[in-house]
Amino acid sequence: MTFRKELKPVNLLARLLGGAVALWGRFCLATSRWTAEGEAELQGVLAEGPAIVVMWHSRILLGPAFLMRQGAPFIAIRDPSPAGRLGGAVQASFGMEPVPMSTRRPSRAATRTVIQGVRSGKSLGIATDGPEGPAHQSKSAAIDWARASGATIVLFAFSTRRQVRLGTWDRMLLPLPFTRGVYGFRTWRQEITRQSDREVLLAELDAAITAHQHEIDVKAGVPAGP
């Protein structure tokens, strides 16, 4: 049996599970009352060019749905791990374009695909601490790609009053139906140049994503959390 044939059952299972997760997400979206924050701000960014929308992995489940509501094409990163294949299937179910890439060791070819996609007008959605953590510690990809493409970084988070936290490394938020939810975007207006200190920018980005996420939690009526 070839390696490609061995992968087929894995990919099929990922698509089936991804479809089920997306179906649950749509059910929660349809049965809950949602408040949007910062959509006009994001639309202003998208009117000028592509954006790199960043979030923590714990809030990734409904990220594709809210991004694809913006009426702009979005690409996403799909890690080759089983969890990454599942995430890619969810992204694709909502209409995003997953790009296979290891965020631990991104290949030059995959990086070129992302940069070319952004330069051609496609925005990017990425969980900066994924796919396996550590939680709330961004990898350098978003900063590097923003520097290379000139795209604006935008923060994203969502939260719901009724929710379950999974026992995963990121304590992923699983929304429950028939509740109140809040989602929001905020432009991160840091100047990113070739001379910028990457580690300083990453520390500032981590703090900004967390602060924005905590604000969304409070507006949803729950304690600020991971």
C-alpha positions in Angstrom: 0.0 0.0 0.0 1.3 3.4 -0.9 1.6 6.3 1.5 -1.0 8.2 -0.4 -3.5 5.3 -0.1 -2.7 5.0 3.7 -3.6 8.7 4.1 -7.0 8.4 2.4 -8.9 6.9 5.4 -7.3 9.6 7.7 -8.3 12.4 5.3 -11.8 11.0 5.0 -12.2 10.8 8.8 -11.0 14.4 9.1 -13.5 15.6 6.5 -16.3 13.7 8.3 -15.4 15.0 11.7 -14.7 18.5 10.4 -18.2 18.5 8.7 -19.7 17.5 12.1 -17.9 20.3 13.9 -18.9 22.8 11.3 -22.5 21.7 11.5 -22.4 22.2 15.3 -20.9 25.6 14.8 -23.7 26.6 12.4 -26.3 25.3 14.9 -24.8 27.5 17.6 -24.6 30.5 15.3 -28.3 30.1 14.2 -29.7 29.6 17.7 -27.9 32.3 19.6 -28.0 36.1 19.7 -24.7 37.6 18.5 -23.2 41.0 19.1 -20.5 42.1 16.7 -17.6 44.4 17.7 -15.2 46.1 15.2 -16.7 44.8 12.0 -16.6 48.3 10.4 -13.0 48.6 11.5 -12.1 45.3 9.7 -14.1 46.3 6.6 -12.0 49.5 6.5 -8.8 47.5 6.6 -10.1 45.1 3.9 -11.0 48.0 1.7 -7.4 49.1 1.7 -5.9 45.6 1.2 -5.6 42.1 2.7 -5.5 41.5 6.5 -3.8 38.9 8.7 -6.4 38.1 11.3 -4.9 36.5 14.4 -6.5 34.7 17.4 -5.6 32.3 20.1 -6.2 28.7 19.3 -8.8 28.4 22.1 -11.1 30.6 20.1 -10.6 29.1 16.6 -13.7 27.0 16.4 -16.0 29.8 15.1 -13.3 31.9 13.7 -13.7 30.7 10.1 -17.5 31.4 10.2 -17.1 35.0 11.4 -14.2 35.6 8.9 -16.2 34.4 5.9 -19.1 36.7 6.9 -16.9 39.6 5.9 -17.3 39.0 2.1 -13.6 38.7 1.4 -11.5 35.6 0.4 -9.5 34.1 3.3 -6.8 31.5 3.3 -5.9 29.5 6.4 -3.0 27.4 7.6 -3.6 23.6 7.9 -1.0 21.7 9.9 -0.4 18.2 8.5 -1.1 16.5 11.9 -4.4 14.7 12.4 -5.7 17.7 14.5 -4.6 20.0 11.7 -6.4 18.0 9.1 -9.6 18.2 11.2 -9.1 22.0 11.6 -8.5 22.3 7.8 -11.8 20.4 7.2 -13.7 22.8 9.4 -12.1 25.8 7.7 -13.0 24.4 4.3 -16.6 23.8 5.4 -17.0 27.5 6.1 -15.4 28.5 2.8 -11.8 29.2 3.7 -8.9 28.0 1.6 -6.6 25.8 3.8 -2.9 25.8 2.9 -1.0 22.7 4.2 1.9 23.9 6.3 3.7 22.9 9.4 3.7 26.0 11.6 6.6 24.5 13.6 8.8 24.2 10.5 7.1 26.1 7.7 8.6 25.2 4.3 9.7 27.8 1.8 7.2 26.7 -0.8 4.3 26.9 1.6 5.5 30.3 2.9 5.6 31.5 -0.7 2.1 30.3 -1.3 0.9 32.3 1.7 2.7 35.4 0.8 1.6 35.2 -2.8 -1.9 34.7 -1.7 -1.9 37.7 0.5 -0.2 39.9 -2.2 -2.9 38.8 -4.7 -5.7 40.1 -2.4 -6.5 37.1 -0.1 -6.6 37.7 3.6 -5.2 35.2 6.1 -6.7 33.8 9.3 -4.3 32.1 11.8 -4.2 30.9 15.4 -0.8 32.2 16.3 -0.2 29.7 19.1 -1.4 26.7 17.2 -1.5 23.9 16.5 0.0 22.5 19.7 1.1 25.5 21.8 2.4 26.5 24.2 -0.9 28.4 24.7 -0.8 32.2 24.3 2.7 32.2 22.9 2.7 33.4 19.3 5.0 31.9 16.7 6.7 34.3 14.4 4.7 33.6 11.2 2.2 36.4 11.5 4.9 39.0 12.2 7.1 37.6 9.4 4.3 37.5 6.9 3.0 40.9 7.7 6.5 42.3 7.3 6.9 40.5 3.9 3.5 41.3 2.5 2.6 44.7 4.1 -0.7 43.3 5.3 -2.3 44.8 8.4 -2.7 42.5 11.5 -6.2 42.4 13.0 -7.1 40.7 16.3 -10.1 38.4 16.6 -11.9 36.7 19.5 -15.3 35.4 20.3 -17.0 34.2 23.5 -20.4 32.9 24.6 -22.3 33.0 27.9 -23.0 29.3 27.7 -19.9 27.3 26.9 -17.9 24.2 27.6 -14.1 24.1 27.9 -12.5 21.1 26.3 -9.6 19.3 28.1 -7.1 20.2 25.4 -3.8 22.1 25.7 -5.5 25.4 24.9 -8.8 24.7 26.8 -10.7 25.3 23.6 -14.0 27.1 24.0 -16.9 25.0 22.7 -20.0 27.2 22.3 -23.4 25.9 23.3 -26.6 26.8 21.5 -29.4 29.1 22.7 -27.1 31.6 24.3 -25.7 35.1 23.9 -22.4 35.5 22.1 -20.0 38.3 21.2 -17.3 38.4 18.6 -15.0 41.2 17.7 -12.1 42.5 15.6 -9.5 45.1 16.4 -6.7 46.5 14.3 -3.2 46.1 15.7 -1.5 49.2 14.5 2.1 48.4 15.2 4.6 49.5 12.6 6.4 46.4 11.4 9.7 47.0 9.4 12.8 45.1 8.7 14.4 46.9 11.6 11.7 46.0 14.1 12.7 43.6 16.9 10.8 40.4 16.3 10.8 39.3 19.9 9.5 42.7 21.2 6.7 42.6 18.5 5.7 39.1 19.5 5.5 40.0 23.2 3.3 43.0 22.3 1.2 40.9 20.0 0.6 38.3 22.7 -0.5 40.9 25.2 -2.8 42.6 22.6 -4.5 39.3 21.6 -5.1 38.4 25.3 -6.4 41.8 26.3 -8.8 41.8 23.4 -10.0 38.3 24.1 -10.6 39.2 27.8 -12.7 42.2 26.7 -14.8 40.0 24.5 -15.3 37.5 27.4 -16.5 40.3 29.8 -18.9 41.6 27.1 -20.3 38.1 26.8 -20.9 38.0 30.5 -18.3 35.4 31.5 -15.0 35.8 33.4 -12.0 36.5 31.3 -10.3 33.3 30.5 -7.9 31.5 28.1 
